[in-house]
Amino acid sequence: MTVPTPAGRSSREPSQESFREQVHLAARFPDADGTTVRADPRSRSRTGLASFERLAHTAERGLFDFLLLPEGARLPEPVTVLNALAAVTERLGLAATVDTTFNEPFELARRLATLDHVSAGRAAWNVAVSDASLAGENFRRGDRPDHGDRGDRPDRGGLAHSRLRPTGGTETPLARAAEFVQVSRELWDSWTPDGIARPFAHRGRHFDIAGEFTVPRSPQGHPVVIRAGDSSEGREFAASTAEVIFTRHGTLEAGREFYADVKGRLAGYGRDHEDLKIMPEVAFVLGDTAAEARERAAEIRRTQEDPPSGPTANEEPGRRSFVGTPESVAAEIDESVRTGAADGFLLVPHPTPGGLDEFVDRVVPLLQERGLFRTEYTGTTLRSHLGLQEPVWKG
């Protein structure tokens, strides 16, 4: 039984006197939105395998938990790219952003289970919903599904902020997404752990399918499920369904509020504190001095392609940025984890793919010196990196 404490921690956690909280780190390949700095000559192709491979190797050298690839225009299909990266990495988790609004559970469950097999248990799925009517036309559905009340920002490369709230009897894409994840997990459980396939059937509000799933149960049982969102509905979705949630907070205090609120919702779904990792998305700019870091951040702003006076890749609304020396950045990360504002961070490097090297070379060793970050991988699966339990088979 989990007993929440005033700090939002649970009684299942060891005390800080006996155990140093560990930070989780992930990297995100930037999407193709308008705040990406394409004008920077150090940026490389966002379609060629070499760019993805470079970033994956750096993240694995830094002992990161996983690499996240977005889905969207002007980018290659993420699951296909991650299957290629599985062949050139050994421990790094591989997370794909895939839309639930226009895909179908049977086919996507096959692709993700296959990725989990070929990577020996390193697959994750960032559950996205689509806001683009053009996407609906691509899938011959005429237009996007009824969104009901849509008050948050649209989903772009995995940072979805759609609402689940039913309005006047209609449902938003998050309702379809919730059933999509449920069906996918039922498909993954349709094979027994000892490799026997069983007939499958699901009849729900959005999906009515039956048959036999074609891929045996994968090494993790289920690929890790990720979700992004700050709204009340997004928090509820994460508390009920996800194992990692990405979010954006401009201040440490806002992060603490979000952390306590979402962790506090887990008990309502019979889940424990450790079952969901909260990882805010952050940008970072390093310098030998604080002044140099600020100047480098200003230089990024000047090279921003669109619009020059608008927010940069390092200053997107609501997103926290670490701008300072490696020592000050390590201290900020330490404080965030120690005071209950985050379990880890999703880093957006600039430029791509080389921008992560400096963090790995200069900040990661400081986190290790503080006892805050691993010095080697101790497991082989993404679940082991994140400290997540393997799902119980529901036969």
Residue pairs with C-beta under 8 A, 6 or more apart in sequence:
2 10
2 11
2 12
2 266
2 267
2 272
2 273
3 10
3 11
4 10
4 263
4 264
4 267
4 273
5 11
7 260
7 339
7 340
8 256
8 259
8 260
8 263
8 264
8 273
8 340
9 273
9 340
10 263
10 272
10 273
10 274
12 272
12 273
12 274
13 19
13 273
13 274
16 338
20 370
20 371
20 372
21 337
21 338
21 372
22 337
22 372
22 373
22 374
22 387
23 333
23 334
23 337
23 342
23 343
23 344
23 345
23 367
23 372
23 373
24 65
24 277
24 279
24 343
24 344
24 345
24 385
24 386
25 62
25 63
25 64
25 65
25 344
25 345
25 347
25 364
25 373
26 59
26 64
26 65
26 66
26 67
26 68
26 93
26 95
26 279
26 344
26 345
26 346
26 347
27 55
27 58
27 59
27 64
27 67
27 68
27 346
27 347
27 348
27 349
27 356
28 67
28 68
28 69
28 70
28 157
28 158
28 281
28 346
28 347
28 348
29 46
29 51
29 52
29 55
29 67
29 68
29 69
29 70
29 352
29 353
30 36
30 46
30 70
30 157
30 313
30 348
30 350
30 352
31 70
31 72
31 75
31 156
31 157
31 158
32 46
32 70
32 72
32 73
32 74
32 75
32 157
33 72
33 156
33 157
34 305
34 306
35 304
35 306
35 310
35 311
35 312
35 313
35 316
36 305
36 313
37 43
37 300
37 303
37 304
37 305
37 312
37 313
37 350
37 351
38 305
39 303
39 304
39 305
40 300
40 303
40 350
40 351
42 351
42 354
42 355
43 351
43 352
44 50
44 51
44 54
44 351
44 352
44 353
44 354
45 51
46 74
46 75
46 352
47 74
47 75
47 76
49 81
49 84
51 352
51 353
52 69
52 81
52 84
52 85
52 353
53 84
53 85
53 88
54 353
54 354
55 67
55 349
55 352
55 353
55 356
56 67
56 85
56 88
56 89
56 92
57 88
57 89
58 353
58 354
58 356
58 357
58 360
59 66
59 67
59 92
59 356
59 360
60 89
60 90
60 91
60 92
61 360
62 356
62 359
62 360
62 364
63 91
63 364
63 373
63 374
63 375
63 376
63 377
64 92
64 93
65 93
65 344
65 382
65 385
65 386
66 92
66 93
66 94
66 95
66 122
66 124
66 224
66 382
66 385
67 85
67 92
67 93
67 94
67 95
68 95
68 96
68 97
68 124
68 126
68 158
68 226
68 346
69 75
69 78
69 81
69 82
69 95
69 96
69 97
70 78
70 97
70 156
70 157
70 158
71 77
71 78
71 96
71 97
71 98
71 99
71 128
71 157
71 158
72 156
72 157
78 96
78 97
78 98
79 96
79 98
79 111
79 112
79 115
82 94
82 95
82 96
82 115
82 119
82 123
83 114
83 115
83 118
83 119
85 92
85 94
86 94
86 115
86 118
86 119
86 122
87 118
89 119
89 122
91 122
91 377
91 380
91 385
92 122
93 122
93 123
93 124
93 224
93 382
93 385
93 386
94 115
94 119
94 122
94 123
94 124
94 382
95 123
95 124
95 125
95 126
95 224
95 226
95 382
96 112
96 115
96 123
96 124
96 125
96 126
97 126
97 128
97 157
97 158
98 108
98 111
98 112
98 125
98 126
98 127
98 128
99 128
99 129
99 130
99 135
99 155
100 108
100 127
100 128
100 129
100 173
100 176
100 177
100 180
100 181
101 129
101 130
101 135
101 136
101 144
101 145
101 173
101 176
101 177
102 130
102 135
102 136
102 138
102 139
102 141
103 180
104 207
105 180
105 183
105 184
105 187
105 207
105 209
106 187
106 209
106 211
106 213
108 125
108 180
108 184
109 183
109 184
109 187
109 188
109 213
109 215
110 213
110 214
110 215
112 123
112 125
112 184
112 223
113 123
113 187
113 188
113 215
113 217
113 218
113 223
114 215
115 123
115 223
116 122
116 123
116 218
116 219
116 220
116 223
117 215
117 216
117 218
117 219
120 219
120 380
120 381
121 218
121 219
121 220
121 380
121 381
121 382
121 383
122 381
122 382
123 218
123 220
123 223
123 224
123 382
124 223
124 224
124 225
124 226
124 244
124 382
125 184
125 223
125 224
125 225
125 226
126 158
126 226
126 227
126 228
126 246
127 177
127 180
127 181
127 225
127 226
127 227
127 241
127 242
128 155
128 158
128 160
128 228
129 155
129 160
129 162
129 172
129 173
129 174
129 176
129 177
130 136
130 144
130 155
130 173
131 144
131 147
131 150
131 154
131 155
131 162
132 144
132 154
133 143
133 144
135 144
136 142
136 143
136 144
136 145
137 143
145 173
145 176
146 170
146 171
146 172
147 162
147 172
147 173
148 163
148 165
148 166
148 167
148 168
148 170
148 171
148 172
149 163
149 165
149 167
149 172
150 162
150 163
150 172
151 163
151 231
152 161
152 162
152 163
152 229
152 230
152 231
152 234
153 159
153 161
154 160
154 161
154 162
155 161
155 162
155 228
158 228
158 246
159 228
159 246
159 248
159 281
160 227
160 228
160 229
160 234
161 228
161 229
161 230
161 231
161 234
162 172
162 173
162 174
162 229
162 231
162 233
162 234
163 172
163 174
163 231
163 233
163 234
164 171
164 172
164 174
164 175
164 178
164 233
164 234
164 236
164 237
165 172
165 232
165 233
166 172
166 175
171 205
172 233
174 233
174 234
174 237
175 205
175 206
176 206
177 237
178 237
178 240
178 241
179 204
179 205
179 206
179 207
180 206
180 207
181 225
181 241
182 202
182 204
183 202
183 204
183 207
183 209
184 222
185 222
185 391
185 394
186 200
186 202
186 394
187 200
187 213
188 213
188 217
188 218
188 221
188 222
188 223
189 217
189 221
189 222
189 393
189 394
189 395
190 197
190 198
190 199
190 200
190 212
190 213
191 197
191 198
191 213
191 215
191 216
191 217
192 198
192 217
192 393
192 395
193 217
193 221
193 393
195 216
195 217
197 212
197 213
197 216
198 212
198 395
199 210
199 211
199 212
200 209
200 210
200 211
200 212
200 213
201 209
201 210
201 211
202 208
202 209
202 210
217 393
219 381
220 381
220 382
220 383
220 390
220 391
221 390
221 391
221 393
222 391
224 243
224 244
224 382
224 383
224 386
224 388
225 241
225 242
225 243
225 244
226 242
226 243
226 244
226 245
226 246
227 234
227 237
227 238
227 241
227 242
227 244
227 245
227 246
228 234
228 245
228 246
228 247
228 281
229 235
229 237
229 238
229 245
229 246
229 247
230 247
230 248
230 258
230 318
234 245
235 245
235 258
235 261
235 262
235 265
236 265
238 245
238 262
238 276
239 262
239 265
239 266
239 268
239 269
239 271
239 276
240 269
242 276
243 275
243 276
243 277
243 386
243 388
244 276
244 277
244 278
244 279
244 386
245 262
245 276
245 277
245 278
245 279
246 279
246 280
246 281
246 346
247 258
247 278
247 279
247 280
247 281
248 280
248 281
248 316
248 318
248 319
248 320
249 255
249 258
249 280
249 318
249 319
249 320
249 341
250 318
250 319
250 320
251 320
252 335
252 336
252 339
252 341
255 280
255 320
255 336
255 341
255 342
256 339
256 340
256 341
258 278
259 278
259 340
259 341
259 342
260 340
262 276
262 278
263 273
263 276
263 278
266 272
266 273
266 275
266 276
274 387
274 388
275 388
275 389
277 343
277 344
277 386
277 387
277 388
278 342
278 343
278 344
279 342
279 343
279 344
279 345
279 346
280 319
280 320
280 336
280 341
280 342
280 345
280 346
281 319
281 345
281 346
281 348
282 319
282 320
282 321
282 322
282 345
282 346
282 347
282 348
283 313
283 314
283 315
283 316
283 319
283 320
283 321
283 322
283 347
283 348
283 350
284 314
284 321
284 322
284 323
284 329
284 347
284 349
284 359
284 363
285 293
285 296
285 297
285 300
285 314
285 321
285 322
285 323
285 350
286 293
286 296
286 324
286 325
286 326
286 329
286 358
286 359
286 362
286 363
287 293
287 294
287 295
287 296
287 324
287 325
288 325
289 325
290 323
290 324
290 325
290 328
293 323
293 324
293 325
294 323
297 314
297 321
297 323
300 312
300 313
300 314
300 350
301 312
301 314
301 315
302 308
304 310
304 312
304 313
311 317
313 348
313 350
314 321
314 323
314 350
315 321
322 329
322 332
322 333
324 332
326 362
326 363
326 366
327 366
329 363
330 363
330 366
330 367
330 370
330 372
333 345
333 363
333 367
333 372
334 367
334 370
334 372
335 341
336 342
336 345
337 343
337 344
337 372
347 356
347 359
349 355
349 356
349 359
364 373
367 373
368 374
368 375
377 385
378 384
379 385
383 389
383 390
